[in-house]
């Protein structure tokens, strides 16, 4: 194959041309078909069974042929016989080196292909697998498809470091910034932590904090979790309208929810406590469910003595965001409270 420059269009690489040129190096049509379908180079990726049924051979024979062809292509690329792979390897290394020597395939596709879809990602991964200077991590239950610069981070090292980051975050026990993770895991930099963490399906990031994917604070999966994140970040009570606005302005993946839906979830979830007219706080902050009268009763029980109305108001306002007149009306209008002196109240005997 003659030397060619990497074909690009405004930074978009022509992977279609590259793939077709590499496939020309495969002698038999059946083997080209196997590679195309197994890697999903033109359509969706197919299983060994599906390809075997199509070609009239066993799944094991498909696996054998795939392995033989990929090995031949790798050797050809290593020996400089596939110039197309060499050109793209140089291009990919340049991109990966700017991202702490490893990247998810999906991130690369969004940078250098027009669509960044599954087929584009499959083509990048296929060429990377043939490139001798690039390490690969295939997708499974724990990892996304990713690549690294082999001399810096081979496949084994990438997985080991990802595991180390997961264990470090588990030990910390809460969402943490990349610099702190790097310090505790003794890794080179926060950039390296972020780059490697992105390839792990066990980790997620939100607003600069990394954590386990099962933690709502970094991976909110429903409206309730998103409300929880907003309140936790605000660190103070909020009106449900303000919570709705904050969700719509957030970095959440899905944030097109109605204010009414948010209000409904606030009412149903025990993590959220109504402390005023439409105003909610987190239960974990020490707030308890109940009416203003319930809160007054709790204040008087905790004091275990009569209190002046001004002191009652002061203590109630620590856990309820209501008007002072609302508290006074409850004091004067509820049977569970009795006045024992001027502007001084206690619990009625039966309460």
Steps between C-alpha positions, in 0.01 A plus 500: 500500500639838404574768757204733555439795726239469771180614325322766705232760443517788746646268762253217421686181407375284212483168680281351228790522256744360754283199581443415134872517428583271793234249401656482151802337667281200590514250214170313536154654479368272776772620738431863414134435576586348838720792605250761379213339688688404817632853549186674374691700241200573275196383693436380852746261662394135462560192712696191401173307473338757271796508264536123502136456406535755218814337356400140569788423740525436874546778757834345592617520139400867489701562817805322356488693174456831682802432718718397205407804290546751783840348581606532135385861485683584825822347368463686171450829686797429726718431198393823331298324232175681585587864454142601568522362854832674554357838400200466726711368785705822487182706499346310791816514709509876455144528628539252788826656620315826559263318734741340749572204269156333502150575370162344455425413139175697513692816595743454213214442256330824605823687425607359166192358327196672358235296681685338790252213486548129572637426154757780526599369843528145369730611218728694736519201734576261213788713372629547854503125552725460196735785600808363678560811713146523635355297786130419510237423764191330358155564642362271770307531826777710656654705219405713203694459176821693542852539367834604640855560388657160554841628609333703775190301589453148369165322533590327825625823657189691394274246670718487811498878540125516442457240773728699732290814446179307572643361826633843602158659449335219698745566783432874494128421510363812334525692170850645474695718259767343281789672678411345836461158336842543336653590835355201683563252216849643442434559131677754280231766469132584516499490119616139503232410754225660292619340174518150648183535707304574181565150366346331806130416508522494879571873518312819417573872527282801565607859560865403538439224755564131431313216669348157449227477237257379766539827690217746415730797567703426186256291300142609569269262316158648575331825599533427871873447476540823304305692765726349764812609311369856457415538870830343609695740283298801614539393866186684599124481459345589165156567355385232256491758218866581564586129508330462162698790354826359640439159341429658161824701524708202616738263320265203547453283193121512518360817649182569303257450789199702608478698820193299599691172461776635723246611763338156495834328562582740784175402670551124458869462591583482872840658439326835451323689775250781449609782731295785358252588228646312203845499666694177548814389681683168541403274788868422555554862605300428815155602377196293595165464332198659661290811533599825665302388804700176509822699497381729783411191704845353439664827609303503825567131570872547443505803730299312767379834636279791395653740250435859405335533161804685360724207596252253348498698174879512496534123546226409252657717232814289521312212339207665326505774238166661586373842602519596868125563502437140391682374809313738730163401354579134564604577857179684570260285300604141571372303798836334569649828622401698806604843620648477851616860537511818300611402142632171644382160387527134589354173376150425618489223761363226269773567243 
